[in-house]
């Protein structure tokens, strides 16, 4: 670009070099040293134009402003000169900004625009895409994520909740949009997606007491309706199978009773439509039968009672129906709504009638699903096969699953490489209520995990990784109800019902507690006993409590080791009592917000009695092994026999070999005696505990 000397420009403008240097500095912000300095041609042209216009306009104003005597009105000329000078200054400033401040102005404008806009993102997004949408450097976004407790790389996916925390730290608002790419939405939205609803096969689970014929009944159904059409019988067992009767299908879940049923329900998987309750005609209602009834009622699933073993001696169908009425199940022929079907699994009697009743119940329930949509369902079983890798049995509940589809299963993903039906045959697709075994997952999923079909494997992988991050960062289970915070949860509207599980040493105590507790119900909260049983608190009780968000009350019984571990893991509230009215008073106080425990029981350890010795002068001495924790000389103890509390008291002595001991830790043997109690037996468990005061913080 050509340049011009200052003195040459001054000569053209008919002003001195000194005046031009001052003008360039003051008006245009251009620094020049002397008259030999150079000025850009562009700047020189602008100066010429402005000064030239200024001179011409001055003359015009002078001519227009002359009065009749040829005099010029000075004020008008002066005013015009001031306006021109202001224009020159503005143009000079504009020229100066174009060169030096344009980038800064652009940055400020972008920041102002970002402050006023809301960024829209889906359920999941990579860190790089998130940074691009926010208009921020990736390093700054990663730093914000670290401050929120999430370590994520540039190509890693984060969920909306994590992105929202990071955006809040960066002072940017983000809004969630439906992620059509994944095809996964909330359950309420999924119901809206089901447009072309068609009839689907019912999904049935068989429950009942041990030795009442559950397996025999399932085998009879299999042989009658499956094996007769299959040469060689069933070649593969996948935990579920489908039979056909009168041209209609029924899917059976071959799971081990109510434990698996409740475990899946605790994981949020409600897959069963109908329950067949097997009761032996010669035995009647047994403890596990009662458990199964309570589990079904808690899940609100319709029941069909199969009264089995009607061919054996001592069978009494009417007695079974009578006992069922004690649990609120009245047979149809007695004016109730419970279907009871007499069957014999061994003699193949009543099998067809039972299956017809299943179809009738399914028709009443109006079981429907949309097969023309992306597949969704639940994992029934899973294993790691040495030759085939992760293998999972899926129950399709909505849509149609095809070979080649990409699926997201919990925090696992994969693309279906092969699919088999319940008879081991390769199939290409499966519709609603059909169980299939699939290959192609990256890891072994858990039973009860839900699966969803997504658009491609890349999407599935990203979402699975994001779910893992979320699980790791949260590491917390669902909020459980407890007596201490019952009142606050009721006031906040979180719960309107208090489900209770009662375990006691005798049946009479259960009935007394149940009747008294259910009378405590108010308009705000209803107390409902969902299960009662005799004996120690077991894992099954804890699983039911976790699935139903219930509290467990033990009367003269204690939870066993496995139940204690599971209760801590699932955050289930367990409280034990020796006096009925203490339990009633606690629940009453909890409902009105007055429960304020001052002391808390802390279990120190459990000790197993392996040998007993009777000494005439002392009494019975027990040779023991500390199973877990520890036992101390000052511990308070309770003696448990089959989970039932036999005695509570204190130790009279605690020894290691011949020496007195202050404490004995897990894995060591010891000898002990109990104050004023000698009825000790081998196999008894001693639970050592101390009572600690609760330090309450002043509000």
Secondary structure, DSSP 4 states (H G I P E B T S, - for coil): --EEEHHHHHHHHTS-HHHHHHHHHHHH-----STT-EEEHHHHHHHHHHHHHHHHHHHHHHHHTB-TTS-B-HHHHHHHHHHHHHHHHHHHHHHHHHHHTHHHHHHHHHHHHHHH--EEE-SEEEHHHHHHHHT--HHHHHHHHHHTT----TT-EEEHHHHHHHHHHTT--EEE---TTT----HHHHHHH--SEEE--EEEEEEE-TTSSHHHHHHHHHHHHTGGGSTT------SEEEEEETTEEEEEE---HHHHHHHHHHTT----SEEEEEEETTT-S-HHHHHHHHHHHHHT-EEEEEEE-TTSTT--HHHHHHHHHTTT--BGGGTSSBEEEE-BTTTTBSHHHHHHHHHHHHHHHT-EEESSS--EEEEEEEEEETTTEEEEEEEEEES-EETT-EEEETTEEEEEEEEE-TTS-B-SEE-TT-EEEEEEESSPPPTT-EEEEES-HHHHHHHHHHHHHHHHHH---PPPP-STTHHHHHHTTS-SEEEEEEEESSHHHHHHHHHHHHTT--SS-EEEEEEEEESSB-HHHHHHHHHHT-EEEEESB-B-HHHHHHHHHHT--EEEESSHHHHHHHHHHHHTT-----EEEEEEEEEEEEEEEEETTTEEEEEEEEEEEEEETT-EEEEEETTEEEEEEEEEEEEETTEE-SEEETT-EEEEEETTB----TT-EEEEEEEEE--PPP-
